Amino acid sequence: MVALIILGVAALAVVFSMISIYNNLVRYRVEVENAWSQIDVQLKRRYDLIPNLVEAVKGVMNFEKETLTKVMEARAKAMGAVDSSSRMKAEGEISGYLSRLLAVWENYPALKSNQNAMQLQEELVSTENRVAYTRSHYNDVSANLNALIQQFPSNVVAGMYGFQKKEYFQTSESDKTVPEVKLS
């Protein structure tokens, strides 16, 4: 009889442990989904700013038309991405092109005197900072979920219920190079 009670208690402990592990996996998955939603909010803001910025500067930045075109092409690619991997890649391209655009901004005194262009630049810089923060937060919560998916015994529960590792936002190679600024 005592052995049966010990076996029952052990079985209950295993069940409660699995329930706890499952709930932790769900909590982290929800955090990752929320972090992705926060990125979406900031990217939507960025998508809305880009056409206005391009319109405000295209007449002044004659020599940067290729960069402006690439910004718009990358925006279209990101908005049309069908999966998170291709979207992350396109977002990295946008960040790189916008960094270059903002780096050469100083070469155009007419832009510094254009209040609308300066306000758009300020909003874009603020948005880029928010995008960077939300990406960092997404990577943090994704790391927590990924670690839980790989650790024993939670990897057993994760495998049973189909939890998948999440990709990280990574800096593209073009973002790792410092843009060259030539002051006249």
DALIN-V653384 format. One record per backbone hydrogen bond with DSSP energy under -1.0 kcal/mol. NH is the residue of the N-H (numbers start at 1). CO is the residue of the C=O. Records with the same first field share a line. If there is no record, write none. Layout:
BEGIN
NH: CO + CO
END
This chain:
BEGIN
5: 1
6: 2
7: 3
8: 4
9: 5
10: 6
11: 7
12: 8
13: 9
14: 10
15: 11
16: 12
17: 13
18: 14
19: 15
20: 16
21: 17
22: 18
23: 19
24: 20
25: 21
26: 22
27: 23
28: 24
29: 25
30: 26
31: 27
32: 28
33: 29
34: 30
35: 31
36: 32
37: 33
38: 34
39: 35
40: 36
41: 37
42: 38
43: 39
44: 40
45: 41
46: 42
47: 43
48: 44
49: 45
50: 46
53: 49
54: 50
55: 51
56: 52
57: 53
58: 54
61: 57
62: 60
64: 61
68: 64
69: 65
70: 66
71: 67
72: 68
73: 69
74: 70
75: 71
76: 72
77: 73
78: 74
79: 75
80: 76
87: 83
88: 84
89: 85
90: 86
91: 87
92: 88
93: 89
94: 90
95: 91
96: 92
97: 93
98: 94
99: 95
100: 96
101: 97
102: 98
103: 99
104: 100
107: 104
108: 105
111: 108
112: 108
113: 109
118: 114
119: 115
120: 116
121: 117
122: 118
123: 119
124: 120
125: 121
126: 122
127: 123
128: 124
129: 125
130: 126
131: 127
132: 128
133: 129
134: 130
135: 131
136: 132
137: 133
138: 134
139: 135
140: 136
141: 137
142: 138
143: 139
144: 140
145: 141
146: 142
147: 143
148: 144
149: 145
150: 146
151: 147
155: 151
156: 153
157: 153
158: 154
159: 155
160: 156
161: 157
163: 158
END
